[in-house]
Amino acid sequence: MKTKEEEKLLRAMGERIRSLRKDAGFSSQDKFAYDSGIPRAQYARYETGINITLLSLNKILKFHKVSLEEFFSKGFSKRS
């Protein structure tokens, strides 16, 4: 079972992934999934905050030409 903090992190990741897709001009999850070579249903789960592997996140970020550092620089609070 996920903690509230883990759920919050996964939701933030999903929102950030959705934001990258929309900023790239993809209004449709389906179109982005097709163009990036990610199964449509799996990609939809990523945007809703389902647990994502680092390799899957990396594939999405490579498509957008965004580094992990850039990805986590927006939409995530700093931990102390």
mmJSON file of the N, C-alpha and C atoms, coordinates in Angstrom:
{"data_MODEL":{"atom_site":{
"group_PDB":["ATOM","ATOM","ATOM","ATOM","ATOM","ATOM","ATOM","ATOM","ATOM","ATOM","ATOM","ATOM","ATOM","ATOM","ATOM","ATOM","ATOM","ATOM","ATOM","ATOM","ATOM","ATOM","ATOM","ATOM","ATOM","ATOM","ATOM","ATOM","ATOM","ATOM","ATOM","ATOM","ATOM","ATOM","ATOM","ATOM","ATOM","ATOM","ATOM","ATOM","ATOM","ATOM","ATOM","ATOM","ATOM","ATOM","ATOM","ATOM","ATOM","ATOM","ATOM","ATOM","ATOM","ATOM","ATOM","ATOM","ATOM","ATOM","ATOM","ATOM","ATOM","ATOM","ATOM","ATOM","ATOM","ATOM","ATOM","ATOM","ATOM","ATOM","ATOM","ATOM","ATOM","ATOM","ATOM","ATOM","ATOM","ATOM","ATOM","ATOM","ATOM","ATOM","ATOM","ATOM","ATOM","ATOM","ATOM","ATOM","ATOM","ATOM","ATOM","ATOM","ATOM","ATOM","ATOM","ATOM","ATOM","ATOM","ATOM","ATOM","ATOM","ATOM","ATOM","ATOM","ATOM","ATOM","ATOM","ATOM","ATOM","ATOM","ATOM","ATOM","ATOM","ATOM","ATOM","ATOM","ATOM","ATOM","ATOM","ATOM","ATOM","ATOM","ATOM","ATOM","ATOM","ATOM","ATOM","ATOM","ATOM","ATOM","ATOM","ATOM","ATOM","ATOM","ATOM","ATOM","ATOM","ATOM","ATOM","ATOM","ATOM","ATOM","ATOM","ATOM","ATOM","ATOM","ATOM","ATOM","ATOM","ATOM","ATOM","ATOM","ATOM","ATOM","ATOM","ATOM","ATOM","ATOM","ATOM","ATOM","ATOM","ATOM","ATOM","ATOM","ATOM","ATOM","ATOM","ATOM","ATOM","ATOM","ATOM","ATOM","ATOM","ATOM","ATOM","ATOM","ATOM","ATOM","ATOM","ATOM","ATOM","ATOM","ATOM","ATOM","ATOM","ATOM","ATOM","ATOM","ATOM","ATOM","ATOM","ATOM","ATOM","ATOM","ATOM","ATOM","ATOM","ATOM","ATOM","ATOM","ATOM","ATOM","ATOM","ATOM","ATOM","ATOM","ATOM","ATOM","ATOM","ATOM","ATOM","ATOM","ATOM","ATOM","ATOM","ATOM","ATOM","ATOM","ATOM","ATOM","ATOM","ATOM","ATOM","ATOM","ATOM","ATOM","ATOM","ATOM","ATOM","ATOM","ATOM","ATOM","ATOM","ATOM","ATOM","ATOM","ATOM","ATOM","ATOM","ATOM"],
"id":[1,2,3,4,5,6,7,8,9,10,11,12,13,14,15,16,17,18,19,20,21,22,23,24,25,26,27,28,29,30,31,32,33,34,35,36,37,38,39,40,41,42,43,44,45,46,47,48,49,50,51,52,53,54,55,56,57,58,59,60,61,62,63,64,65,66,67,68,69,70,71,72,73,74,75,76,77,78,79,80,81,82,83,84,85,86,87,88,89,90,91,92,93,94,95,96,97,98,99,100,101,102,103,104,105,106,107,108,109,110,111,112,113,114,115,116,117,118,119,120,121,122,123,124,125,126,127,128,129,130,131,132,133,134,135,136,137,138,139,140,141,142,143,144,145,146,147,148,149,150,151,152,153,154,155,156,157,158,159,160,161,162,163,164,165,166,167,168,169,170,171,172,173,174,175,176,177,178,179,180,181,182,183,184,185,186,187,188,189,190,191,192,193,194,195,196,197,198,199,200,201,202,203,204,205,206,207,208,209,210,211,212,213,214,215,216,217,218,219,220,221,222,223,224,225,226,227,228,229,230,231,232,233,234,235,236,237,238,239,240],
"type_symbol":["N","C","C","N","C","C","N","C","C","N","C","C","N","C","C","N","C","C","N","C","C","N","C","C","N","C","C","N","C","C","N","C","C","N","C","C","N","C","C","N","C","C","N","C","C","N","C","C","N","C","C","N","C","C","N","C","C","N","C","C","N","C","C","N","C","C","N","C","C","N","C","C","N","C","C","N","C","C","N","C","C","N","C","C","N","C","C","N","C","C","N","C","C","N","C","C","N","C","C","N","C","C","N","C","C","N","C","C","N","C","C","N","C","C","N","C","C","N","C","C","N","C","C","N","C","C","N","C","C","N","C","C","N","C","C","N","C","C","N","C","C","N","C","C","N","C","C","N","C","C","N","C","C","N","C","C","N","C","C","N","C","C","N","C","C","N","C","C","N","C","C","N","C","C","N","C","C","N","C","C","N","C","C","N","C","C","N","C","C","N","C","C","N","C","C","N","C","C","N","C","C","N","C","C","N","C","C","N","C","C","N","C","C","N","C","C","N","C","C","N","C","C","N","C","C","N","C","C","N","C","C","N","C","C","N","C","C","N","C","C"],
"label_atom_id":["N","CA","C","N","CA","C","N","CA","C","N","CA","C","N","CA","C","N","CA","C","N","CA","C","N","CA","C","N","CA","C","N","CA","C","N","CA","C","N","CA","C","N","CA","C","N","CA","C","N","CA","C","N","CA","C","N","CA","C","N","CA","C","N","CA","C","N","CA","C","N","CA","C","N","CA","C","N","CA","C","N","CA","C","N","CA","C","N","CA","C","N","CA","C","N","CA","C","N","CA","C","N","CA","C","N","CA","C","N","CA","C","N","CA","C","N","CA","C","N","CA","C","N","CA","C","N","CA","C","N","CA","C","N","CA","C","N","CA","C","N","CA","C","N","CA","C","N","CA","C","N","CA","C","N","CA","C","N","CA","C","N","CA","C","N","CA","C","N","CA","C","N","CA","C","N","CA","C","N","CA","C","N","CA","C","N","CA","C","N","CA","C","N","CA","C","N","CA","C","N","CA","C","N","CA","C","N","CA","C","N","CA","C","N","CA","C","N","CA","C","N","CA","C","N","CA","C","N","CA","C","N","CA","C","N","CA","C","N","CA","C","N","CA","C","N","CA","C","N","CA","C","N","CA","C","N","CA","C","N","CA","C","N","CA","C","N","CA","C","N","CA","C","N","CA","C","N","CA","C"],
"label_alt_id":[null,null,null,null,null,null,null,null,null,null,null,null,null,null,null,null,null,null,null,null,null,null,null,null,null,null,null,null,null,null,null,null,null,null,null,null,null,null,null,null,null,null,null,null,null,null,null,null,null,null,null,null,null,null,null,null,null,null,null,null,null,null,null,null,null,null,null,null,null,null,null,null,null,null,null,null,null,null,null,null,null,null,null,null,null,null,null,null,null,null,null,null,null,null,null,null,null,null,null,null,null,null,null,null,null,null,null,null,null,null,null,null,null,null,null,null,null,null,null,null,null,null,null,null,null,null,null,null,null,null,null,null,null,null,null,null,null,null,null,null,null,null,null,null,null,null,null,null,null,null,null,null,null,null,null,null,null,null,null,null,null,null,null,null,null,null,null,null,null,null,null,null,null,null,null,null,null,null,null,null,null,null,null,null,null,null,null,null,null,null,null,null,null,null,null,null,null,null,null,null,null,null,null,null,null,null,null,null,null,null,null,null,null,null,null,null,null,null,null,null,null,null,null,null,null,null,null,null,null,null,null,null,null,null,null,null,null,null,null,null],
"label_comp_id":["MET","MET","MET","LYS","LYS","LYS","THR","THR","THR","LYS","LYS","LYS","GLU","GLU","GLU","GLU","GLU","GLU","GLU","GLU","GLU","LYS","LYS","LYS","LEU","LEU","LEU","LEU","LEU","LEU","ARG","ARG","ARG","ALA","ALA","ALA","MET","MET","MET","GLY","GLY","GLY","GLU","GLU","GLU","ARG","ARG","ARG","ILE","ILE","ILE","ARG","ARG","ARG","SER","SER","SER","LEU","LEU","LEU","ARG","ARG","ARG","LYS","LYS","LYS","ASP","ASP","ASP","ALA","ALA","ALA","GLY","GLY","GLY","PHE","PHE","PHE","SER","SER","SER","SER","SER","SER","GLN","GLN","GLN","ASP","ASP","ASP","LYS","LYS","LYS","PHE","PHE","PHE","ALA","ALA","ALA","TYR","TYR","TYR","ASP","ASP","ASP","SER","SER","SER","GLY","GLY","GLY","ILE","ILE","ILE","PRO","PRO","PRO","ARG","ARG","ARG","ALA","ALA","ALA","GLN","GLN","GLN","TYR","TYR","TYR","ALA","ALA","ALA","ARG","ARG","ARG","TYR","TYR","TYR","GLU","GLU","GLU","THR","THR","THR","GLY","GLY","GLY","ILE","ILE","ILE","ASN","ASN","ASN","ILE","ILE","ILE","THR","THR","THR","LEU","LEU","LEU","LEU","LEU","LEU","SER","SER","SER","LEU","LEU","LEU","ASN","ASN","ASN","LYS","LYS","LYS","ILE","ILE","ILE","LEU","LEU","LEU","LYS","LYS","LYS","PHE","PHE","PHE","HIS","HIS","HIS","LYS","LYS","LYS","VAL","VAL","VAL","SER","SER","SER","LEU","LEU","LEU","GLU","GLU","GLU","GLU","GLU","GLU","PHE","PHE","PHE","PHE","PHE","PHE","SER","SER","SER","LYS","LYS","LYS","GLY","GLY","GLY","PHE","PHE","PHE","SER","SER","SER","LYS","LYS","LYS","ARG","ARG","ARG","SER","SER","SER"],
"label_asym_id":["A","A","A","A","A","A","A","A","A","A","A","A","A","A","A","A","A","A","A","A","A","A","A","A","A","A","A","A","A","A","A","A","A","A","A","A","A","A","A","A","A","A","A","A","A","A","A","A","A","A","A","A","A","A","A","A","A","A","A","A","A","A","A","A","A","A","A","A","A","A","A","A","A","A","A","A","A","A","A","A","A","A","A","A","A","A","A","A","A","A","A","A","A","A","A","A","A","A","A","A","A","A","A","A","A","A","A","A","A","A","A","A","A","A","A","A","A","A","A","A","A","A","A","A","A","A","A","A","A","A","A","A","A","A","A","A","A","A","A","A","A","A","A","A","A","A","A","A","A","A","A","A","A","A","A","A","A","A","A","A","A","A","A","A","A","A","A","A","A","A","A","A","A","A","A","A","A","A","A","A","A","A","A","A","A","A","A","A","A","A","A","A","A","A","A","A","A","A","A","A","A","A","A","A","A","A","A","A","A","A","A","A","A","A","A","A","A","A","A","A","A","A","A","A","A","A","A","A","A","A","A","A","A","A","A","A","A","A","A","A"],
"label_entity_id":["1","1","1","1","1","1","1","1","1","1","1","1","1","1","1","1","1","1","1","1","1","1","1","1","1","1","1","1","1","1","1","1","1","1","1","1","1","1","1","1","1","1","1","1","1","1","1","1","1","1","1","1","1","1","1","1","1","1","1","1","1","1","1","1","1","1","1","1","1","1","1","1","1","1","1","1","1","1","1","1","1","1","1","1","1","1","1","1","1","1","1","1","1","1","1","1","1","1","1","1","1","1","1","1","1","1","1","1","1","1","1","1","1","1","1","1","1","1","1","1","1","1","1","1","1","1","1","1","1","1","1","1","1","1","1","1","1","1","1","1","1","1","1","1","1","1","1","1","1","1","1","1","1","1","1","1","1","1","1","1","1","1","1","1","1","1","1","1","1","1","1","1","1","1","1","1","1","1","1","1","1","1","1","1","1","1","1","1","1","1","1","1","1","1","1","1","1","1","1","1","1","1","1","1","1","1","1","1","1","1","1","1","1","1","1","1","1","1","1","1","1","1","1","1","1","1","1","1","1","1","1","1","1","1","1","1","1","1","1","1"],
"label_seq_id":[1,1,1,2,2,2,3,3,3,4,4,4,5,5,5,6,6,6,7,7,7,8,8,8,9,9,9,10,10,10,11,11,11,12,12,12,13,13,13,14,14,14,15,15,15,16,16,16,17,17,17,18,18,18,19,19,19,20,20,20,21,21,21,22,22,22,23,23,23,24,24,24,25,25,25,26,26,26,27,27,27,28,28,28,29,29,29,30,30,30,31,31,31,32,32,32,33,33,33,34,34,34,35,35,35,36,36,36,37,37,37,38,38,38,39,39,39,40,40,40,41,41,41,42,42,42,43,43,43,44,44,44,45,45,45,46,46,46,47,47,47,48,48,48,49,49,49,50,50,50,51,51,51,52,52,52,53,53,53,54,54,54,55,55,55,56,56,56,57,57,57,58,58,58,59,59,59,60,60,60,61,61,61,62,62,62,63,63,63,64,64,64,65,65,65,66,66,66,67,67,67,68,68,68,69,69,69,70,70,70,71,71,71,72,72,72,73,73,73,74,74,74,75,75,75,76,76,76,77,77,77,78,78,78,79,79,79,80,80,80],
"pdbx_PDB_ins_code":[null,null,null,null,null,null,null,null,null,null,null,null,null,null,null,null,null,null,null,null,null,null,null,null,null,null,null,null,null,null,null,null,null,null,null,null,null,null,null,null,null,null,null,null,null,null,null,null,null,null,null,null,null,null,null,null,null,null,null,null,null,null,null,null,null,null,null,null,null,null,null,null,null,null,null,null,null,null,null,null,null,null,null,null,null,null,null,null,null,null,null,null,null,null,null,null,null,null,null,null,null,null,null,null,null,null,null,null,null,null,null,null,null,null,null,null,null,null,null,null,null,null,null,null,null,null,null,null,null,null,null,null,null,null,null,null,null,null,null,null,null,null,null,null,null,null,null,null,null,null,null,null,null,null,null,null,null,null,null,null,null,null,null,null,null,null,null,null,null,null,null,null,null,null,null,null,null,null,null,null,null,null,null,null,null,null,null,null,null,null,null,null,null,null,null,null,null,null,null,null,null,null,null,null,null,null,null,null,null,null,null,null,null,null,null,null,null,null,null,null,null,null,null,null,null,null,null,null,null,null,null,null,null,null,null,null,null,null,null,null],
"Cartn_x":[0.843,0.0,0.886,0.515,1.289,0.943,1.955,1.729,1.124,0.592,0.033,1.115,2.323,3.429,3.762,3.756,4.026,2.918,1.671,0.551,0.654,1.053,1.208,2.313,3.416,4.513,4.072,3.362,2.907,1.91,1.018,0.08,0.838,1.838,2.639,3.377,3.892,4.574,3.599,2.412,1.395,1.012,0.85,0.498,1.627,2.866,4.009,4.133,3.896,3.924,2.826,1.631,0.527,0.889,1.492,1.886,2.901,3.875,4.845,4.155,3.216,2.491,1.737,0.998,0.203,1.088,2.191,3.12,3.743,3.859,4.425,3.378,2.152,1.109,0.269,0.393,-0.413,-1.645,-2.796,-4.031,-4.546,-4.104,-4.595,-3.512,-3.865,-2.963,-2.681,-3.713,-3.572,-2.506,-2.553,-1.599,-0.18,-0.04,1.298,1.81,0.979,1.396,1.839,1.069,1.421,2.76,2.911,4.128,5.365,5.183,6.332,6.588,5.698,5.901,5.573,4.687,4.266,2.836,2.542,1.155,0.177,-0.897,-1.86,-2.37,-2.809,-3.376,-2.328,-1.102,-0.023,0.266,0.325,0.593,-0.511,-1.741,-2.855,-2.693,-2.216,-1.988,-0.901,0.13,1.193,0.641,-0.218,-0.778,-1.735,-2.279,-3.194,-2.467,-1.149,-0.387,-0.169,-0.293,0.037,1.555,2.059,3.502,4.156,5.219,5.93,7.382,7.943,9.345,10.232,11.437,12.389,12.666,12.713,12.958,11.82,10.584,9.437,9.439,9.733,9.814,10.918,12.046,13.148,12.751,11.978,11.534,10.67,9.784,8.932,9.79,10.719,11.552,12.465,12.985,13.82,13.009,11.75,10.894,10.757,10.595,10.416,11.741,12.871,14.193,14.299,13.855,13.87,14.685,15.575,16.375,15.567,16.04,15.395,15.415,16.518,16.631,15.566,15.409,14.398,12.997,12.751,11.436,11.058,11.974,11.666,11.833,12.224,12.394,11.074,10.0,8.708,7.638,6.822,5.676,5.95,7.167,7.508,8.064,7.616,8.124,9.467,10.289,11.598,11.412,12.184,12.145,13.257,12.97,14.003,14.648],
"Cartn_y":[-1.189,0.0,1.248,2.221,3.452,4.406,5.144,6.19,7.403,8.323,9.551,10.333,10.315,11.019,10.384,9.063,8.368,8.642,8.635,8.942,10.363,11.286,12.69,12.807,12.094,12.12,11.568,10.447,9.846,10.75,11.404,12.354,13.517,14.031,15.144,14.719,13.497,13.006,12.901,12.38,12.278,13.631,14.607,15.962,16.574,16.308,16.857,16.204,14.902,14.195,14.745,14.945,15.513,16.915,17.705,19.057,19.053,18.142,18.048,17.701,16.754,16.347,17.527,18.227,19.354,20.491,20.762,21.812,21.485,20.19,19.76,19.787,20.168,20.298,19.058,18.083,16.867,17.021,17.237,17.347,15.97,14.959,13.599,12.685,11.958,10.935,9.89,9.527,8.488,8.851,10.068,10.514,10.523,11.039,11.054,9.633,8.767,7.386,6.725,6.921,6.335,6.878,8.203,8.825,8.472,8.235,7.944,6.447,5.616,4.174,3.542,4.192,3.666,3.161,1.97,1.483,2.505,2.757,3.794,3.651,2.462,2.253,2.482,2.063,2.254,3.742,4.472,5.908,6.613,6.24,6.844,6.623,5.452,5.173,6.081,6.362,7.246,8.629,9.142,10.471,10.507,9.377,9.358,9.069,8.905,8.729,7.301,6.373,4.986,4.878,3.996,3.828,3.639,4.375,4.356,3.958,3.152,2.782,3.929,3.94,4.954,4.844,3.623,3.441,3.993,3.812,4.356,5.876,6.425,7.882,8.405,7.727,8.147,8.155,7.171,7.12,8.34,8.703,9.876,11.144,11.255,12.453,12.569,11.452,11.492,12.001,11.582,12.05,13.574,14.107,15.551,16.315,15.554,16.173,16.951,16.296,16.878,15.952,16.531,15.729,15.431,14.477,14.196,15.431,16.154,17.368,18.391,18.595,19.536,19.063,17.767,17.212,17.491,17.232,17.377,18.808,19.739,21.123,21.89,21.335,22.017,21.102,21.629,20.882,19.976,20.049,19.211,20.109,19.896,20.707,20.165,21.054,20.666,19.938,18.892,18.16,18.684,18.741,19.212,18.063],
"Cartn_z":[0.0,0.0,0.0,-0.815,-0.937,0.21,0.635,1.63,0.925,1.696,1.109,0.369,0.901,0.248,-1.102,-1.163,-2.422,-3.436,-2.98,-3.879,-4.406,-3.543,-3.954,-5.009,-4.811,-5.774,-7.125,-7.119,-8.376,-9.094,-8.339,-8.962,-9.59,-8.874,-9.406,-10.667,-10.684,-11.88,-13.043,-12.783,-13.829,-14.384,-13.495,-13.936,-14.754,-14.359,-15.093,-16.472,-16.542,-17.824,-18.742,-18.208,-18.987,-19.485,-18.624,-18.993,-20.143,-20.093,-21.188,-22.501,-22.438,-23.655,-24.242,-23.404,-23.896,-24.395,-23.679,-24.115,-25.468,-25.771,-27.059,-28.17,-27.831,-28.845,-29.058,-28.181,-28.282,-27.403,-28.011,-27.22,-26.843,-27.549,-27.349,-26.773,-25.718,-25.186,-26.256,-27.008,-28.03,-29.056,-29.548,-30.569,-30.015,-28.796,-28.201,-27.996,-27.456,-27.208,-28.505,-29.558,-30.861,-31.357,-31.334,-31.856,-31.033,-29.742,-28.879,-28.719,-29.267,-29.208,-27.866,-27.115,-25.812,-25.962,-25.465,-25.551,-24.944,-25.678,-25.302,-23.88,-23.512,-22.171,-21.087,-21.376,-20.394,-20.208,-21.309,-21.211,-20.424,-20.656,-19.923,-18.421,-18.039,-16.612,-16.049,-16.828,-16.35,-16.014,-16.874,-16.636,-15.448,-15.082,-13.937,-12.63,-12.672,-11.454,-11.028,-11.972,-11.672,-11.628,-10.797,-10.653,-12.015,-12.247,-13.519,-13.253,-14.121,-13.949,-14.438,-13.95,-14.381,-15.879,-16.387,-17.821,-18.666,-18.213,-18.949,-18.893,-17.729,-17.603,-18.517,-18.545,-19.396,-20.877,-21.307,-22.708,-23.044,-22.143,-22.348,-22.39,-21.461,-21.398,-22.603,-23.099,-24.31,-25.499,-25.602,-26.689,-26.63,-25.413,-25.219,-25.15,-25.171,-25.035,-23.722,-22.646,-21.31,-20.407,-19.622,-18.695,-17.428,-16.651,-15.366,-14.474,-14.487,-13.679,-14.083,-15.385,-15.864,-15.486,-15.643,-15.333,-13.888,-12.977,-11.56,-11.051,-11.933,-11.5,-11.445,-12.008,-12.016,-11.452,-10.561,-10.065,-8.881,-8.351,-7.199,-6.109,-4.886,-3.783,-3.335,-2.841,-2.319,-1.0,-0.824,0.452,1.348,2.615,3.553,4.274],
"occupancy":[1.0,1.0,1.0,1.0,1.0,1.0,1.0,1.0,1.0,1.0,1.0,1.0,1.0,1.0,1.0,1.0,1.0,1.0,1.0,1.0,1.0,1.0,1.0,1.0,1.0,1.0,1.0,1.0,1.0,1.0,1.0,1.0,1.0,1.0,1.0,1.0,1.0,1.0,1.0,1.0,1.0,1.0,1.0,1.0,1.0,1.0,1.0,1.0,1.0,1.0,1.0,1.0,1.0,1.0,1.0,1.0,1.0,1.0,1.0,1.0,1.0,1.0,1.0,1.0,1.0,1.0,1.0,1.0,1.0,1.0,1.0,1.0,1.0,1.0,1.0,1.0,1.0,1.0,1.0,1.0,1.0,1.0,1.0,1.0,1.0,1.0,1.0,1.0,1.0,1.0,1.0,1.0,1.0,1.0,1.0,1.0,1.0,1.0,1.0,1.0,1.0,1.0,1.0,1.0,1.0,1.0,1.0,1.0,1.0,1.0,1.0,1.0,1.0,1.0,1.0,1.0,1.0,1.0,1.0,1.0,1.0,1.0,1.0,1.0,1.0,1.0,1.0,1.0,1.0,1.0,1.0,1.0,1.0,1.0,1.0,1.0,1.0,1.0,1.0,1.0,1.0,1.0,1.0,1.0,1.0,1.0,1.0,1.0,1.0,1.0,1.0,1.0,1.0,1.0,1.0,1.0,1.0,1.0,1.0,1.0,1.0,1.0,1.0,1.0,1.0,1.0,1.0,1.0,1.0,1.0,1.0,1.0,1.0,1.0,1.0,1.0,1.0,1.0,1.0,1.0,1.0,1.0,1.0,1.0,1.0,1.0,1.0,1.0,1.0,1.0,1.0,1.0,1.0,1.0,1.0,1.0,1.0,1.0,1.0,1.0,1.0,1.0,1.0,1.0,1.0,1.0,1.0,1.0,1.0,1.0,1.0,1.0,1.0,1.0,1.0,1.0,1.0,1.0,1.0,1.0,1.0,1.0,1.0,1.0,1.0,1.0,1.0,1.0,1.0,1.0,1.0,1.0,1.0,1.0,1.0,1.0,1.0,1.0,1.0,1.0],
"B_iso_or_equiv":[0.0,0.0,0.0,0.0,0.0,0.0,0.0,0.0,0.0,0.0,0.0,0.0,0.0,0.0,0.0,0.0,0.0,0.0,0.0,0.0,0.0,0.0,0.0,0.0,0.0,0.0,0.0,0.0,0.0,0.0,0.0,0.0,0.0,0.0,0.0,0.0,0.0,0.0,0.0,0.0,0.0,0.0,0.0,0.0,0.0,0.0,0.0,0.0,0.0,0.0,0.0,0.0,0.0,0.0,0.0,0.0,0.0,0.0,0.0,0.0,0.0,0.0,0.0,0.0,0.0,0.0,0.0,0.0,0.0,0.0,0.0,0.0,0.0,0.0,0.0,0.0,0.0,0.0,0.0,0.0,0.0,0.0,0.0,0.0,0.0,0.0,0.0,0.0,0.0,0.0,0.0,0.0,0.0,0.0,0.0,0.0,0.0,0.0,0.0,0.0,0.0,0.0,0.0,0.0,0.0,0.0,0.0,0.0,0.0,0.0,0.0,0.0,0.0,0.0,0.0,0.0,0.0,0.0,0.0,0.0,0.0,0.0,0.0,0.0,0.0,0.0,0.0,0.0,0.0,0.0,0.0,0.0,0.0,0.0,0.0,0.0,0.0,0.0,0.0,0.0,0.0,0.0,0.0,0.0,0.0,0.0,0.0,0.0,0.0,0.0,0.0,0.0,0.0,0.0,0.0,0.0,0.0,0.0,0.0,0.0,0.0,0.0,0.0,0.0,0.0,0.0,0.0,0.0,0.0,0.0,0.0,0.0,0.0,0.0,0.0,0.0,0.0,0.0,0.0,0.0,0.0,0.0,0.0,0.0,0.0,0.0,0.0,0.0,0.0,0.0,0.0,0.0,0.0,0.0,0.0,0.0,0.0,0.0,0.0,0.0,0.0,0.0,0.0,0.0,0.0,0.0,0.0,0.0,0.0,0.0,0.0,0.0,0.0,0.0,0.0,0.0,0.0,0.0,0.0,0.0,0.0,0.0,0.0,0.0,0.0,0.0,0.0,0.0,0.0,0.0,0.0,0.0,0.0,0.0,0.0,0.0,0.0,0.0,0.0,0.0],
"pdbx_formal_charge":[null,null,null,null,null,null,null,null,null,null,null,null,null,null,null,null,null,null,null,null,null,null,null,null,null,null,null,null,null,null,null,null,null,null,null,null,null,null,null,null,null,null,null,null,null,null,null,null,null,null,null,null,null,null,null,null,null,null,null,null,null,null,null,null,null,null,null,null,null,null,null,null,null,null,null,null,null,null,null,null,null,null,null,null,null,null,null,null,null,null,null,null,null,null,null,null,null,null,null,null,null,null,null,null,null,null,null,null,null,null,null,null,null,null,null,null,null,null,null,null,null,null,null,null,null,null,null,null,null,null,null,null,null,null,null,null,null,null,null,null,null,null,null,null,null,null,null,null,null,null,null,null,null,null,null,null,null,null,null,null,null,null,null,null,null,null,null,null,null,null,null,null,null,null,null,null,null,null,null,null,null,null,null,null,null,null,null,null,null,null,null,null,null,null,null,null,null,null,null,null,null,null,null,null,null,null,null,null,null,null,null,null,null,null,null,null,null,null,null,null,null,null,null,null,null,null,null,null,null,null,null,null,null,null,null,null,null,null,null,null],
"auth_seq_id":[1,1,1,2,2,2,3,3,3,4,4,4,5,5,5,6,6,6,7,7,7,8,8,8,9,9,9,10,10,10,11,11,11,12,12,12,13,13,13,14,14,14,15,15,15,16,16,16,17,17,17,18,18,18,19,19,19,20,20,20,21,21,21,22,22,22,23,23,23,24,24,24,25,25,25,26,26,26,27,27,27,28,28,28,29,29,29,30,30,30,31,31,31,32,32,32,33,33,33,34,34,34,35,35,35,36,36,36,37,37,37,38,38,38,39,39,39,40,40,40,41,41,41,42,42,42,43,43,43,44,44,44,45,45,45,46,46,46,47,47,47,48,48,48,49,49,49,50,50,50,51,51,51,52,52,52,53,53,53,54,54,54,55,55,55,56,56,56,57,57,57,58,58,58,59,59,59,60,60,60,61,61,61,62,62,62,63,63,63,64,64,64,65,65,65,66,66,66,67,67,67,68,68,68,69,69,69,70,70,70,71,71,71,72,72,72,73,73,73,74,74,74,75,75,75,76,76,76,77,77,77,78,78,78,79,79,79,80,80,80],
"auth_comp_id":["MET","MET","MET","LYS","LYS","LYS","THR","THR","THR","LYS","LYS","LYS","GLU","GLU","GLU","GLU","GLU","GLU","GLU","GLU","GLU","LYS","LYS","LYS","LEU","LEU","LEU","LEU","LEU","LEU","ARG","ARG","ARG","ALA","ALA","ALA","MET","MET","MET","GLY","GLY","GLY","GLU","GLU","GLU","ARG","ARG","ARG","ILE","ILE","ILE","ARG","ARG","ARG","SER","SER","SER","LEU","LEU","LEU","ARG","ARG","ARG","LYS","LYS","LYS","ASP","ASP","ASP","ALA","ALA","ALA","GLY","GLY","GLY","PHE","PHE","PHE","SER","SER","SER","SER","SER","SER","GLN","GLN","GLN","ASP","ASP","ASP","LYS","LYS","LYS","PHE","PHE","PHE","ALA","ALA","ALA","TYR","TYR","TYR","ASP","ASP","ASP","SER","SER","SER","GLY","GLY","GLY","ILE","ILE","ILE","PRO","PRO","PRO","ARG","ARG","ARG","ALA","ALA","ALA","GLN","GLN","GLN","TYR","TYR","TYR","ALA","ALA","ALA","ARG","ARG","ARG","TYR","TYR","TYR","GLU","GLU","GLU","THR","THR","THR","GLY","GLY","GLY","ILE","ILE","ILE","ASN","ASN","ASN","ILE","ILE","ILE","THR","THR","THR","LEU","LEU","LEU","LEU","LEU","LEU","SER","SER","SER","LEU","LEU","LEU","ASN","ASN","ASN","LYS","LYS","LYS","ILE","ILE","ILE","LEU","LEU","LEU","LYS","LYS","LYS","PHE","PHE","PHE","HIS","HIS","HIS","LYS","LYS","LYS","VAL","VAL","VAL","SER","SER","SER","LEU","LEU","LEU","GLU","GLU","GLU","GLU","GLU","GLU","PHE","PHE","PHE","PHE","PHE","PHE","SER","SER","SER","LYS","LYS","LYS","GLY","GLY","GLY","PHE","PHE","PHE","SER","SER","SER","LYS","LYS","LYS","ARG","ARG","ARG","SER","SER","SER"],
"auth_asym_id":["A","A","A","A","A","A","A","A","A","A","A","A","A","A","A","A","A","A","A","A","A","A","A","A","A","A","A","A","A","A","A","A","A","A","A","A","A","A","A","A","A","A","A","A","A","A","A","A","A","A","A","A","A","A","A","A","A","A","A","A","A","A","A","A","A","A","A","A","A","A","A","A","A","A","A","A","A","A","A","A","A","A","A","A","A","A","A","A","A","A","A","A","A","A","A","A","A","A","A","A","A","A","A","A","A","A","A","A","A","A","A","A","A","A","A","A","A","A","A","A","A","A","A","A","A","A","A","A","A","A","A","A","A","A","A","A","A","A","A","A","A","A","A","A","A","A","A","A","A","A","A","A","A","A","A","A","A","A","A","A","A","A","A","A","A","A","A","A","A","A","A","A","A","A","A","A","A","A","A","A","A","A","A","A","A","A","A","A","A","A","A","A","A","A","A","A","A","A","A","A","A","A","A","A","A","A","A","A","A","A","A","A","A","A","A","A","A","A","A","A","A","A","A","A","A","A","A","A","A","A","A","A","A","A","A","A","A","A","A","A"],
"auth_atom_id":["N","CA","C","N","CA","C","N","CA","C","N","CA","C","N","CA","C","N","CA","C","N","CA","C","N","CA","C","N","CA","C","N","CA","C","N","CA","C","N","CA","C","N","CA","C","N","CA","C","N","CA","C","N","CA","C","N","CA","C","N","CA","C","N","CA","C","N","CA","C","N","CA","C","N","CA","C","N","CA","C","N","CA","C","N","CA","C","N","CA","C","N","CA","C","N","CA","C","N","CA","C","N","CA","C","N","CA","C","N","CA","C","N","CA","C","N","CA","C","N","CA","C","N","CA","C","N","CA","C","N","CA","C","N","CA","C","N","CA","C","N","CA","C","N","CA","C","N","CA","C","N","CA","C","N","CA","C","N","CA","C","N","CA","C","N","CA","C","N","CA","C","N","CA","C","N","CA","C","N","CA","C","N","CA","C","N","CA","C","N","CA","C","N","CA","C","N","CA","C","N","CA","C","N","CA","C","N","CA","C","N","CA","C","N","CA","C","N","CA","C","N","CA","C","N","CA","C","N","CA","C","N","CA","C","N","CA","C","N","CA","C","N","CA","C","N","CA","C","N","CA","C","N","CA","C","N","CA","C","N","CA","C","N","CA","C","N","CA","C","N","CA","C","N","CA","C","N","CA","C"],
"pdbx_PDB_model_num":[1,1,1,1,1,1,1,1,1,1,1,1,1,1,1,1,1,1,1,1,1,1,1,1,1,1,1,1,1,1,1,1,1,1,1,1,1,1,1,1,1,1,1,1,1,1,1,1,1,1,1,1,1,1,1,1,1,1,1,1,1,1,1,1,1,1,1,1,1,1,1,1,1,1,1,1,1,1,1,1,1,1,1,1,1,1,1,1,1,1,1,1,1,1,1,1,1,1,1,1,1,1,1,1,1,1,1,1,1,1,1,1,1,1,1,1,1,1,1,1,1,1,1,1,1,1,1,1,1,1,1,1,1,1,1,1,1,1,1,1,1,1,1,1,1,1,1,1,1,1,1,1,1,1,1,1,1,1,1,1,1,1,1,1,1,1,1,1,1,1,1,1,1,1,1,1,1,1,1,1,1,1,1,1,1,1,1,1,1,1,1,1,1,1,1,1,1,1,1,1,1,1,1,1,1,1,1,1,1,1,1,1,1,1,1,1,1,1,1,1,1,1,1,1,1,1,1,1,1,1,1,1,1,1,1,1,1,1,1,1]
}}}
